[in-house]
Amino acid sequence: MGLYSKEGICSLVLVLVFLVGSVQGLIDGRTGDGRAEMVDLTVLDIRYDENMTVTCTLASIGMSYTGHFYVNLTVDGQSFASDQVMMNDWTGYYNHTFQQKLLWDGPELSVEVNVYDPQWVPDGNSSNDARTEKWERRLPDLVVRSLYRDPETSGTVAVIRNTGTASVNDPFYVYLWVNSSVQPPDMAYDPIPPGGTLHVPLFWTWDRVPSTVNLRAVVDFDDMVDELNETNNGYSITWSARPPFRFTMAPRIIGSSRTNATVEWKTSLPATYHVEYGITSKLGSRTLTRASSGSGTMELSGLSPSRQYLFKVVCEDEYGRRIESGRKAFRTKDPSGTSDPTGKFSGELVFNASRRIVVPFDASDESGLKKVDVYINGKMVKSLAPMGKKTLRNVDLGYMKIDPDMKYFLEIRAVSVTGRERTIASGDMTFFQPARERWPKVDFDPTPGERSGVVGLYARCTDPVGIHNATLYVDGSPVQVKTPIVSDRTFFGAYFNWDTATVPDGEHLVAVMATNDDGNTTSTVRRILVRNDIPPGDPDIGVLRRNIIRTGSVCTVPLGIRNWGTGPAVDVYVEDLLYGFIPVDPDKLSFRYSTDGRIWTARIHIPRVEPGETVEVRYKCIPQQLSAEEDDDIHMIGYTLRHPDDPDHEPSTTRCHYWREDRVVDYEWFRDMPALQFSDGSFIETGAELAIAYSNYMMLSSPARLEESIGSEAHTDDVLLDSAELAAEKLGIFGNILWSRWTGPTVTPEYVLSWLEDWSLEMNPMFRTAGYLAILGENDVIPAWNYENVVEFRDVGWASVPLSDFGYSNLDGGDTPQLVVGRFIG
């Protein structure tokens, strides 16, 4: 059953549930009647944090563990990280955190962690050595759902929805294009939870000119918010102006009787309508809703004689727009032989809000007026006593405090000396403020903090007369002038680009002055601190391992160099320790870590890495055969040692050094990140064995003896790197005769032949019959038994070999030459 199949994952989950339930007993080492007899390492959990760092929980549930094992992280089927862990007498839990950060671009990720123990292959239960999880990325996703025109402010509003799985907590911009012309962006500050909606008012307003506009809104155009999907941030719509809807003839009474009245009106468009009416300002009665083509009439029936009624007409067009007439009054006719007080307004109910309110009014009664009361919005504000006079003109209400957002309804009621009472006049009052000169208003509030480079400054300029232009001043001198496209615009969003490099660092007075069409001006001044000597952002370089690629005997090691920081990194050097490999480095950057050449440092240089950029680099190496009984089979790419330059003295495989862009600050880190496997799935040691088994070419040398002969460590490294490059061209390997001045061994032809005999068993069988051996740097070479300068060359027969020294014996000790030996001196 495959681990990655649906059934396999389900089985793995069941196994883990069992382990979690019984892990304490297993940790104690007891399984029924005795202690566990085998090592059993397992992966219980995988998780990540907000920094995209992966942590896994491991457990030793068999017998106590002593030694080292590997924790391997695979992401979307690709090897991502491999760490070596050392433990002593361990049972229980262990939380391990990988140093490399996840690179997560899609909506989900498949992650596997497995443990590999080279000492116990397999361990007590190999089915729990790995755990696979699929993670959904928790990020917001901003979408513009619609654009609409606010009916109260006439401004444009964008409806933004978060369709992602996480909240939006950071500010973001909404951009608007009007007929392909971009407007100043509007920033939204309010958080949006998953599934939440935010209505964002935009600065642009539409006065229905032109009558048709093409709009496009884009949210987070600046990529300030990290989203699941960056391709769905736009929304387009076309707006067309609708014809105005109004009364073309105000409602009026065209006929009345003691119990009936007929209302008539006209509208600019066909509409549905109804009439509301009653004897108080609350009205209280309404007719059925009907439809008209633009002219409407309605008969009101069931009325009482000699009563004043109020009414209003309500109409709605096909777009849902609603208009209402003001409340109007009429009186039904009196019964025969009766008479009530009468009255009417003698002028318009339009008043100056800053002066005394005098209502134009005429009242009369043949028997005389006893009392006249004035009501506004149902509340009596004044009562007059005419003392039996038959007429009364005008009512002085004095000064009133007027709320411009409130509607005022006026009623006048009269009582005759005979006791008859009636409302003799009513209607809506209109107030106005006296005309006065208006100055422009300027809202200019730059974001606080230091500024550098070219900064954008935005000012909102408003005036009912119309904005003529807006001017940016710096320390009293004009810098830029912005003029609205539409000359009579009452609102203008002026956007200035100010190059702060034109002024010295320090505090400056920055002002925006708006001028209206009458020539009046208003300025708003702010202080802005300029700092152009701000150092560049700090880089943060991380190294990501990829699967090693083997071509014959040549091993290509790919690395991803990622800059997680906010500034560029320059002169980035990455050094990787190799054991049992020698680098193939034409640029001569690599060098020996140990004098005997068994450990090398592969060195790579990257000139520059931008923030957020991943530079893919690679280096090549070939395996070494080492003349050491205990180490001849050890091969590691990413070899763990305590580096002498590491201030923390922690074991590490890889060193990285780089500079900030201004080369004032440099950075260095040491991390333990051994390579995991080859692209064919084989682990490092197996991959090295396959590379050796492929080759029938060997470059043979003793690096320590070579350095004794040359006398220079650097020159020796250059010669060795050249020879490794030559061997790589032939898909060969390197044979290393380990030697030390103090510990030996004594190098004799027999000693070298014995190692060649052992090594040849691991190489391609053709190495023994038609291979090539190049010996580097020896003063003499192994002689042939017959010492003749001829060899048996394949099927051609005996022939001289140009540029070779002698014919040499085969490795079986016979007299028939089988190997062609070329010698490179010094």
N, C-alpha and C positions, 0 to 999 in steps of 0.2 A: 504493500500500500504506500503510495507516494506521500511524502510529508506535505507537499504543496497541493495535493488534491483536496477537494472539499471534505471527503471522508477522512483523509489523513489529518486535517486540521481539527476536525471534531474529535477524533481519537486522541490527539495530543491534548486537547482541552480536558478530556476525561482523565487522562493520566495525571495532569497537573493538579486537578481537583483532588485526586486521591493523595498526591504527594503533600499538598498543603494540609490536608486533614490529618496526616500521620507523620509529618516531618519531625516532630519533636522526639517521637519514639525512635525514628531512624537516626536522628542526630545523636541520641544517646548510644547508638551503636547496637541496639538490641532488636532482634527479629525473632521473637518467640523464645527459643531456649539458648541463644548464644549471640555473640557479637558478629556484626556484618564482616564478611571475609573479603570483600572486594571494594575498590574505590568506585564511587558513583557520583559524578558531578552533574548537576542539572541547572537549567535556566527556568526561574519561576516567573519573572516579570520583566517587561520592557516599558520604558516611559521616556518622555522628553519634557524639557522646561521651556520657558519663554525665550531663552537664548539659543534654542535649537540644539541643546546638548543632550545626548542620549545617555541614560543610566539604566542598568539592568541589575536584577537581584539574582544572585547565584547561590547555590546551596551544595554542601557536601553531605550526602545522606548515606554514604556507605561507611567503610572504615576510615579512620582519620587520615588526612591527606598531607603528604610532605613532598615538595618538589615544585616544579613550574609547569603551568599549562597556558594555553592561548585562549583569549576571548575574542571572537571574530564577529564583526558587524557587517551584514550584507544589506544593501538598500536597493530595492527594485531589481534584484537579481545581480547587482554588481557589488564586488567586494569594496567596502568603504573604509574599514579600519580593522586593525588587529593589534591587541595589546597582550604582553606577556605578564602573567601574575605569578608571584612567588608566595608559597604558603608553607607553614611548618605546623604539623600536628593539628590540622584544621578539620573541624566539623561545625556545621551551623550555617548561618547566612553570611553573605558578603555582597555589598552594593558596589558595583564597578561603574565608573563614569568614563566615557570615551572623550578624549580631548578634542577630536575633530567635530565641527559643527555641521548639522544637516544642511544640505542644499535642497530646499523644498519649493518647487515652482507649481506643481499641479495640485488638484483638489485632494488627492489621497496618496498614500505612500505605503509600500510593502516593506516591512523591516523584519530581518531575521538575526538572532544572536545565537551562536553556537559555541560550545566549549570543546577544545581539542587538547587532549593530553597525550603527548608523545610517549610517555612512560607506560600508559595503560591504554592500548589500542586493541579492541574497544574496552571501555570501562564496564562496570557491573551491569549497567542498563543503558545501552546506546540509544534507546528510543526517546530518552528525555534530555539528550545532549543539545537540542536546538529548540527554539521557540520562534514562531512566526506570528506577526500581528499586522493588521491593516489599519492605518491611521487616517482619519479624515481631518483635513486641515481646518482649523477653527480661525476663520478670517471673515471680516465683513465683505459685503459686495454692494456697492452703491449703484442705484439705477434711477434715472429720471423718469418718473411715471407720467407726468403731464405738466403743461403750462396753462395758467388761467389768468384772467384779468380781474383784479380785486374790484368788486362793484362799489366799494366805499372810497378807496383811494385812487382807483384807476391804474394802480401799479401792477406790474407783472409778478407773478408768484410761481416758483418752481416747486413741484411736489417730488421730494427725494425719498426713496424707500431703500431700506437695508435688507436685501434678500439673502445675506450671508448667514454665517453661524456664530459670529461674534459681534460685539457692540462696536460702534464707531465712537471713540472718545476724543479724538484729535480734531482740530479745526480743518476745514477743507474749503476750496473755492468752487463756485458755480460760475461757469462762463456762458455768455449768451451772444450768439451771432444773429444780427438782424439784417436780412437781405445780404448775407455774406460779410457784413461788417461787424467785427468783434466789439463788444461793449466792455467797459471796465469790469473786472471780476467782482463777485460778491462773496464774502466769506461767511460760512455757517459755523457757529460755535457749539450749538446744542448737541449732546450725545444722542445717538440713535441705536436702540437695542435691536437684536435680530428680529426681523419682521416689522419693525417700527417705521413710521413715516414722519417726515419733517417738511413743513411748508416754509420755503426760504423766499422772503421778499427780495426782488431784484430792483436795481436803481432805474432801469429803463421803464418808461411809461409810453403808452400808445394813445395818441390823440386822434386816432382814426385817419391820420394822414401819413403815408398814402393809405388808400382804402384796403389794400391787400399787402401783407408782410409775410415773409418766410422766416421762421424762427428755428434756431437749433440751440439747444441747451446741452452742455457737457459738464458732468460733475467730476471733480478731482482730476481735471486736465493736467495739473502739475504733478500727479502721482505722489501726493502727500500722504495718502492712506494706502497701506498695503492691502490689496484686495484679492479675492479668489479669482475674479474675472475682470480684466482691464478693458475688455472689448465691448462691453455693453453699457458704457457710461453716457452715451449720446441719445438725444430724443429730438425729433423734428416735427414741426406742425406749421400749417399755413392758417393765418387769421384773416378773415374778411369782415369789413365793417358792415353792420346791419343798419337798415333804414331807421330813422328815429321814430319813437312811439310816443305820442302825446295827444292831448285834447286839442282838436282844431276848432271846436266850439264848446265853450264851457257849459256844464249842465245848468239847465234853467227849467222853471215851471212854466208850461205853456197853457195850462188851464187847471182850474180847481173848483170844487163845489163844497158843500158842507161836509161830505164824507169821502171825497175822492180828490186826487191830484195827478197830473201827468208830467213826467220829467222827460226832457229831450237833451241830447248831446251828440257830438261827432268826434271820432278819433282818426288819426292818420293812417291806421292799419286795421284790418279786420281783427275782431277781438271777441272774447267772451266777457260777460258783464253781469253784475248784480247791483242792486241799490239797497243801502242800509239807511234806516230812518227811525225816528222816535221823538219823544217830547223833551228828553234831556240830552246832555252832551254825550252820554254813553250810547245813545241811539237805542239799540236793543232789538230791533226788528230788521229782517232782510228778505228780499225777494228771491225767487228761484234764479239760478244761473242760466243765461241764454247767450246766443251768439248773434253777432251782427257783422255786416260787411264794412262797417265804419260809421254808420249812422244808427243811433239807438234811441228808443223810447221805452218808457216803463210807466204803467199806471199803478198808483198806490191807492188801495181801497180799504174800506173799513175804518176810516178816520173819524175823529170826533169833531163836531162843529165848534167854531169859535176857539180853536186851539192852534198854538204855534207849533210847527213841527220842524225838526232838523233832518237833513238828509245828505248823503254823499254817494257818489258813483264810483265803483271799483271795476277796472278793466284789466284783462291779461291777454297779451298777444301770443302768437304761435311759438315764440322763443322763450316763453315763461316770464317775460318782463311785465311788471305790474305797475299801474298808475292809479292814483286816487285823486278825486277832486276834493277841494276843501269842503268843510261842512257849510251848508247853506240853509236858509230858513224860508218857510212860507207859512201862511195862515189859512186855515179853512174858513169858509164863509159863516157868518153868524145866522142863527135862526131868526125868523121874522120878528121885528119889534124889540130887539135887544141891542145893546151898545156897550163896548168895552173900551178901556184906554187904547189909544193908537200911538204908533211911533215908527220912526225909521232913521237910519243913518243918513246924514246929509253929506257925507264925503267918504273917501277911501279910508280904510282902517290901516293906514301905513304911518308909522311913527318914527321919529328920530330918537334912538335909545339914549342919547345923552341929554335930552331936554324934557320939559314937563309933558306929560301925556294928557292931551285934551281930546276927548272923544267927540267927533262931530255927530250930533244927535238932536232930533226934534221929537217931543212927546206932547200929547194933548188929550183932554177928556172934557166933554160938555158939562159934566157935573163937578169937575175940579179934581186935581191930583192930590192925593193924600201922602203918598210915599213912592220914591223911585230908588230901586236897589241895583247895584252894578256887581256882577259876578265875573270872575276870571278863572277858567278851568274848574267851575263849580264852587268856588269859594268867594263869598261876598267880600269885596274890597272897599266898597263905599255905599252909604245910604243917605239919600237926600229927602228933605221934607219941604215940598213946595208950598205948604200951608194953604191948600185949596186953590192954588193957581191953576188955570185951565191949560197953560202951555209951559214947557220947559225946554231950554236949548243948551246943548253942549254939556259935557260932564268932565270936570277937571280932576284927574287922578293923581296929579303931582308927579314927583320923580319915582321911577321904578328901577329896581335892580334886575336887569335883563340877562337871562342865560341864553346865549346864542344857539345852544343845542336843543332848547325846549320849544314846543309849540304852545301858543296862547289862544284860547277860545273865549270870546267876550259875549256875555248875555246881559240884557237890561230888562228888568221886570217893573211894572207900574201897578199901583193900587189906587183906585178912585175913591172919592169921599163916600160913595155909596157902597163901598166894599168889594166892587168887582176887581179881579186881579188877573193879569196875563203877562206873558213874556212878549214884549213888543218889538224886540230887535235882537239879532245875534249874528256872529260871524267870526272868522279867524283874523287875528291881529298879525301884522308884519312889522318887524323892527329892522332898522339899518343903522350902521355906524357911519358917522360923517366921513366923507372922503378925506384922506390924509396921505402924505408922502410916505412911501414904503421904501426902506433901504434893503439891499440884498442881505441874505443870511448865508454865512459860510461855516460849514462844519468841517474842520480840519484837525484830525487827531491821529498823528503818526504813531505806529507801534513803538512803545518805549524800548530803550536799549541802545547799544552802540551800532553805528552804521558804517559800512565800508563799500567801496566799489560803486556801481550804478544802482541806485535804489529807486523804487517806485513810490510816489507820493500821490495820494488821492484826496480830493476835496469835493464836497457836495455843496453846490451853489444854487439857491432858490430865490425867486422874486416873482410876484404876480405880474409885474410889468414886463418882465423878460430879461434874461441874462445876455449881456453883450459879449463879455469875455472874462477870463480868469487869468491872473498873472502870478507866477511864482517869484518871490524875492528871497535872496540869501544875503543876510547882513546888510539889508537895505538896498541892494542892487537887483534890478530885474534880471531873471535868468531865462524864463520861458513864458510865452503867452499862448493860451489855448482859447479857441473860438468855437462856439457851438455850430453844428452844421445847419440847424434850423435857427434863424435869427430871432424869432419871437418865443424861444423856448423858455418856459418858466422854471425848468429844472435842468441843471447841467452838471454832469459828473466829470470834473477835470482831472486827468491823469497825467502826471509829470514824471519823466525819467531824469533824475538828478545825478550827475557824475560827481561823487564826493571827492574824487582825486583832484578836482579843480580848486579845493580849499585846503588849508592846513588842518592837521589833526587838532581836535579840541571841540569846544562848544560853539554852536552857531545859531543865530536867530533866523528861522525859516518862516516865511509868511506867505499866505495866499490872499490876494485881493480880488474880489469880484466886483464887476461894474455892470449895472443894469442899463436898459435901453434909454433911461432918462439921464444917464451920466452919473448917478449916485454910486458910491463905492463903500465897501465894508471889507476890513482885513481881519484875519485871525493869525496870531503869531505863536509859534511854538519853538522850544529850544531842542536842538538835536545834537548829540555827541557823535563826532566823526572819529573813527579809528581805522586807518588804512594800513597800519603796521601789524594787523592781526596775523599771527603765525598760521601756516596752513594746518588743516586737520590732521589728526594722528592716524597713521596707517595701522592696520592689524592684520598681519600676514598669517595665514594658516596653510598647511600642506595636507593635501588629500591623496591618499594612495589609490592607484588603480591596479587592476590585475596585470601581472607581468606577462609579456609576450615573448615566446621562445621561437627563434628561427634557427634551426640546426643547433649549434652550440652557443649562439649569441642570445643573451637574455636582455630584452629591452624593458626598462623600468619606467612606466609613465607616472607622472606626478601632476596634480592640479594645484597651482599656486593661487590661492584665493585671498583677496584683500577685503576683510570685513570692516575696515575702519572708515573714517570720514575724509582722509586725505591720501594722495598718491604715495606709494612706496618706491624708492629708487635704490639702485644697486643692491638688489636682493640676491643674497648668496644662500643656497641650501646645500648642506653637507649630510651625506648618508653613509653610515658605517657598513662595510661589507666584510664578511668572514668567508674565506674560501672562494672568493671571486676577485677578479682584477678588473678595474674599469677600462673601457675603451674610450679614450678621451683625446681627440685630436687637438683640443685647445689647451692641453697641459694644465688644467685647473685642479685635477685630482692629485692626491699624494698618499704615500704610505703612512698608515697610522702606527704600524709596528715595523721595526727594522727588518725583520725576517720576511715581511711582505705577505703574511697570512691575513692581516687586517689592513684594509684600504679605506680611504675616505673619498667617495665619489662627490665631486663638487660641481654645482650648476650655478650659472649667473643669469639673472633676469634683469635687464636694465630698468624696467618701470612696470608697475602694476597699479592701475587706476582703482578708485573705490568701487566695490561691487564687481570688479572684473576677476575672472578666473583665467589664468594663463596656463595652457597645457604644455608641459615640457617633458623631456625624457632623456635618460642616459642609458648607455649600453655597458654590459660587462660579460665576461666569459668565466666559466668555472676554473678553479685551480685544483690540482691534485697535490696534496701536502704530504711530505715525508715524515709523518708523525703517526704513531700507532693509535694514539687516543683521539686525534683530530682529523684523520684523513677523510672521514665521511661527513664532516660537519660543513654545511654550506648555509649561510644566512645573508639575506638582503634586508638590512635594518637590524644590525647587530647591537645588542644592549651592553653598554659599558658605562662606567662612571667617568664622564669627560673631565679632564683636569681643569678646563676653563669654566665649568659650570659652578657658579657660586653656591648652589644648593647641594651639589655633589650627589644628585639623584641619578639612578641609572637612566640612560637615554640612548636612542638610536640615531636621532636626527637633530641637527643644529641649524638654526636659521638666523641670519643677521641682515639687517636692512636699515635704510636711512629715511627720515622724513624728507619731504621735497626740498626744504631750505637747507638741508644737510647740517642743521644745528643739533638735532637730536637723532641718536641711533638706537636701535632696538635689537635684542638678542634673546632667543629662547632655546631650551633643550627639551626635547620630548621623546618619550618612549613609544614608538609606533612601528613595530616590525612589520615587514611585508607579510601578506596572508597567503596568496596562492597565485598560480599561473592562470592564464585565460582558459586553458583546457581543463581546469578544475583541480590539477595536481598541486599539492603543497610544495613548499620551497625545496625541501630535501629531495623529494621525488622528481621535481622539475630539473634540479641540478643533475641528478643521476641520468635523466633522459638526455640532457644536453651533452654529458660526457659520453654516453653510449652512442651518440650520433657521430662523434668526431674520429677521424683517423689522422689528425694533425696535432702535434704537440710542440709548443715553444717551451724549452727546458732551460731553467736558470736557477741560481741561488742568489736572491737579491742582496743578502747580507755580504756574501763574498764578492758580489759585483761592486757594491759600494766601497769595500776595502780596496779593490783594484782601481776604481775611478777616483775615489777620494772626495766626492761631493755628493751629498744626499740629494740635492735638487737635480743634478745631472743624471744621477742614477734613476730617479723617478721618471725623468724624460725618456731615458733609454727603455725602461720597462714599459712605459705607456706606448711608445712606438712599437715595441715588440708585440704588445697585446693587440694593437690595431692591426698589425700584420697577421696575427693569428686569427683575428675576427674575420678578416677578408677571406681566409681559407676555412672559416667555420671550425676553427681549432680551439684547443684549450691550453692551459698553462700548467706546466709541471714545476713545482717549487721544492727545491732541496733546502730544507730548513737548516740553518747553521748559526752558531754564535761563537765569537772569539773566545769566550770563557768556558762555554759548555760543550762546544763541538757540534756535531760529531766529526770524526775524521772522514773526509769525503774521498773515497777511492772509486775507481771505475766499477769495482764489484758492488760497492754500496749503491751507486747510482743504478747499475743494471738490476739490482734486486728490486728497487722501487719501480723501475720501468716495467719489470715483469709483473708486479702486483697491479700497477695502474692499467697495463694493457688489457688485463682481464675485464676491466670495466668499460673500455673504449670499444669502438667499432671493430669487429673482427678483422677488417681490412687493414687496421693499423699494424698488425703483425705480419701481413703479407705484402701490402702495397701502400703503407703509410709513409708519413714524413716526420722526421724529428729535427727540429732546429735548436741548436745549443747556443745559448747567449752568454758571452763574457768569460768563458773558461780559457785558461792558458794552454791547455792541451785537451785532447778528446780521446775517447775510447778507441784504441787502434783495432784494425782488422787483423784477423789471424794471419792472412797472407800478405797484407800490407800492399796490395796492388791498387792502382788508381782506376779500377774498372768495377762495374757492378752489373748484375743481371737486371736488365731494365724491362719489366713486364714480359711481353712475349717477343720482344725484338731481339733478345739475346744479349751478349756482353757488349758493353759500350762505355766510352768515357762520358762522365757527367760534368758539363761545364759549371764552374763556380762552386763545385763541392770539393771538399778536401780529400777524402778517401772513401773507399768502399768499407762498409762496416759489417760486423757479424750480425746474425739474427739474434733474437733474444732467447732462443732455445740453447745457445752455446755452440751451434754448428758452424762449419767453416764456410757455408754458402751465404754470401752477402744478401740481405733482404731489405735493409733500411738505407735510404739515402739521407746523409747527414750534411746539413749546411751549417757553417759556423760563422757567428757574428762576434767580432772581437771588440770589446770596450764600449 
